[in-house]
Amino acid sequence: MKFVYVLSHRDQLKHLPQGTEELVLPLEGFSRLPFFKMDEASELVNLIRAKGLKVSLEWDILMTDKVLQKIIADINLNFFNLFSSLRVQDLGAFYFILRSMPQMKIQLILEHGNHNFESLSSFAQSSTQIERLVLSPQIPGALLENYSKHLPCPIEVLYEGPLMLSYTPRHLLARLGEGHVIMRSLEGNSPELQALDNQNGTLVMHRTRFSLENRSEQLENWDHAYFRLDERMTNSLGTKTEGFFEKNQSSEVFVHLKNSIIEREDGLYAGEVIDVVREHTIGISFAHPNRYLKKGDVLVFKTPEGRIKEQLVTELWDFLLHPLEEAKNGDIVFIPHRGTVSVRSSVYFK
């Protein structure tokens, strides 16, 4: 496994996790969770490079017009030459780099709002400067694995660290006179969230740290993927929430999301619907250890709302919509869309 480590303290340079290939510097003025000042950058970069590691600048703040134009006006472009690549989320910063630094590699952060192959592929092919796409761990694990195989550039996903659910450059808590609040749903078993207001805006995060440690054996096979380790906010977050979201591994935190209608029944269970494009395709994460899915099979869909629908499989396609003769356990497969099947429907052989 290839790890990307977000540096938050100098002492961490003495004990980097095995497999670390790159360090990320969260600098004040660029990072939404900064831990170092601008005048520390040169020294830190030299220390990191002395270890034979790449170093990237975390420029993941979202910016208003005023903030972006101030950075562009004030920054000396030579400063960016300290880094092997720049990690950006704001598309204004992205296009500024494309215009001003045509040799600079870009790690594009698409964790918020880009959850389909078409949009990700479009970004990946938009410039030869794209080095990596940083994707959301909320995307189902089976899809992430397929993205790592089929996108034209490597992907990165959070392996362990704070899971940010929402971020805006606006200061939403300022009117409340608060810099940090805990939010609770009216549902009794709903997880607590925390909102933090700092100089870069308002951030909403899970109270628990996200972790894929219990999936490390599975992730070993993701050849074109990097995994991010981030120890920021360790003291303010609770215990770990383990596993990809759709697997519902944290029974305490996500117990309210369970739905008895779609709970699996083994034997004929064939997987779960993970993608629906109306009048076009149904995407299925196929999961049967002993059977193949073929044209001519009849599938039964049980939706989260309790509807049951049968469908004859007339066509099979792979992730890139190439025709398939059959699908095996663990494959992502697409069939023609019919009727009212929805995402998270359970799939069974008839």
C-alpha positions, -999 to +999 in steps of 0.1 A: +000+000+000+011+035-008+006+060+019+003+098+019+009+113+053-004+147+064+022+163+086+009+181+117+040+181+139+077+181+133+083+151+156+062+129+132+091+130+107+110+107+131+084+080+131+066+079+097+043+049+090+058+022+068+049+026+032+048+064+033+058+078-001+047+114+002+041+141+029+015+168+027+022+202+043-009+220+057+003+257+057-015+287+070-032+306+043-036+275+021-049+247+043-084+246+058-068+229+089-034+245+090-006+234+113+024+253+100+033+289+091+045+300+057+080+308+069+084+272+081+078+258+046+114+259+032+130+242+062+103+215+064+105+207+027+143+203+030+138+179+060+113+159+041+133+157+009+163+146+030+143+114+037+138+108+000+101+116+001+079+138-021+062+168-005+029+184-016+013+217-006-022+213+008-041+242-009-076+229-001-093+261+011-123+273-008-120+310-016-142+340-022-132+363-051-114+386-026-093+359-010-083+343-043-073+375-059-053+385-028-033+352-029-027+356-066-015+392-061+007+385-031+023+351-038+057+347-055+053+318-079+088+306-069+073+296-036+053+269-052+085+254-068+094+241-033+067+214-038+064+183-060+027+190-065-002+212-053-034+197-038-063+219-047-101+218-043-111+253-054-115+254-092-103+290-092-070+278-078-070+249-102-072+271-133-048+296-119-022+268-117-030+257-152-025+292-166+005+302-144+025+270-138+021+246-167+048+223-153+033+219-119+016+186-110-019+189-095-037+166-071-073+175-076-095+172-045-130+160-055-142+147-022-173+169-022-198+165-050-181+142-075-195+107-071-197+093-107-173+080-132-181+105-160-173+136-139-142+121-124-130+109-158-136+144-173-114+160-146-087+133-150-085+140-187-088+178-185-050+184-182-017+164-184-009+182-151-034+161-132-013+137-111-040+122-089-077+126-080-086+127-043-119+110-038-145+107-011-145+076+012-183+079+011-182+063-024-189+026-021-157+005-018-164-016-049-168+015-070-136+031-056-117-001-066-131+001-101-122+038-104-087+029-094-085+005-123-102+025-150-095+062-144-066+075-164-047+086-133-043+072-098-068+080-070-064+088-033-088+080-005-088+087+032-074+057+051-076+072+086-084+106+099-111+132+104-140+128+080-152+162+067-188+161+056-193+198+046-171+228+041-179+264+031-156+295+031-184+314+048-183+319+086-217+304+095-211+302+133-199+338+137-234+352+143-239+327+171-207+339+187-193+303+186-162+288+171-170+252+178-204+235+183-217+199+186-247+191+165-272+164+173-301+150+152-336+147+167-332+109+160-321+092+192-294+070+176-281+096+151-244+103+152-231+136+166-214+160+143-191+188+151-189+222+134-157+242+135-154+279+125-118+290+118-101+316+096-109+296+065-147+291+070-170+266+085-162+228+086-186+200+096-171+167+106-180+134+122-173+132+159-155+099+152-123+093+132-128+075+099-107+043+094-101+017+067-076-002+088-100-032+090-099-033+052-062-032+047-060-067+032-086-058+006-068-025-002-035-042-009-049-051-043-056-015-053-025-010-075-033+025-087-044+040-053-029+061-026-042+061+010-041+092+032-032+092+069-042+123+088-036+127+125-050+162+128-078+167+154-070+134+171-077+148+205-111+163+196-125+132+179-139+101+194-133+064+186-130+051+150-158+045+126-144+016+105-152+004+070-167+019+039-200+036+044-223+013+025-211-017+046-225-002+078-197-015+099-203+008+129-234-006+144-236+019+171-232+050+150-252+040+120-278+017+136-306+041+126-297+037+089-305-001+089-336-011+070-351-045+077-368-045+042-334-047+024-315-068+049-298-096+029-310-132+029-282-157+019-286-184-007-302-164-035-286-131-026-268-116-056-257-082-044-268-046-042-278-018-065-252+009-064-261+031-093-292+039-113-294+060-145-331+062-153-341+047-187-305+036-192-287+014-167-288-003-133-254-008-117-251-039-094-223-048-071-226-085-078-220-108-048-227-145-051-198-168-042-210-198-063-230-185-092-223-163-123-248-137-135-257-143-172-281-131-198-314-150-194-312-149-155-342-134-137-333-111-108-356-100-080-351-064-066-362-055-031-362-017-027-356+002+006-393+012+004-405-024+003-413-027-034-404-060-051-397-061-088-385-089-111-365-084-142-351-106-170-314-099-177-313-092-215-280-074-216-248-073-194-222-046-195-190-040-176-179-007-159-171+009-192-203-004-208-186-031-228-207-062-234-202-091-210-212-127-213-212-132-175-203-116-142-186-132-112-185-125-075-171-091-068-178-076-103-195-043-109-221-051-137-247-030-155-280-042-169-308-022-187-329+000-165-365-010-161-392+004-138-386+019-104-355+001-089-335+024-066-300+026-052-295+003-021-320-022-034-311-058-025-307-081-055-316-118-056-317-146-081-353-159-086 
